Amino acid sequence: MSPHTDEAGRESARIRVDRDRCVGGGMCALVAPDVFTQDDDGLNKIIEGQEYSDGPAVREAMRACPVQAINVVGL
C-alpha cells in the first residue's frame, strides 16, 4: 500500500489548485493553515506533504475560496 492509497487500494483525495484562477484572497491559508500558505506573489500554495489532505478544513477552504480555485479530486 502506497502512502496515498487506502486499505482497498483506492487513491486518496488529492488537492488541486488552479493558480491561474487564484486571486490571492488568502481564505485558504486562514481556514486551513496546516495545508495552505501563500507564495511570494500572494497566491495559494499547498504546503509540501499536504497534497493528499482531505479533512474538514480543506473542504471549508474550498467553500471559502472566492473564485473556486481549489478542488479535491477523489472525494
C-alpha positions, -999 to +999 in steps of 0.1 A: +000+000+000+015+034-010+011+064+013-016+077-009-039+047-011-063+033+014-066-004+025-088-012-006-061+002-029-080+034-038-060+066-043-065+092-016-082+125-023-057+150-038-059+187-036-057+206-068-053+244-071-060+264-103-033+290-099-044+308-130-078+314-112-063+322-078-065+359-068-046+356-036-075+362-012-059+341+014-090+324+027-075+290+022-045+298+044-068+314+070-092+284+071-066+256+067-032+269+078-017+234+081-025+227+045-023+260+026+001+290+026+007+318+001+038+321-021+058+353-026+032+365-051+004+360-026-011+331-045-023+298-030+004+272-023-001+238-008+023+230+020+047+203+009+034+169+021-002+181+025-013+174-011-034+145+000-052+161+029-090+159+028-102+169+062-130+193+071-107+223+070-098+216+034-134+213+024-141+246+042-112+262+023-128+250-009-161+267+001-143+299+013-123+304-019-139+334-036-130+322-071-133+284-065-097+278-073-094+248-050-108+213-056-102+179-042-101+151-066-113+117-052-137+129-025 
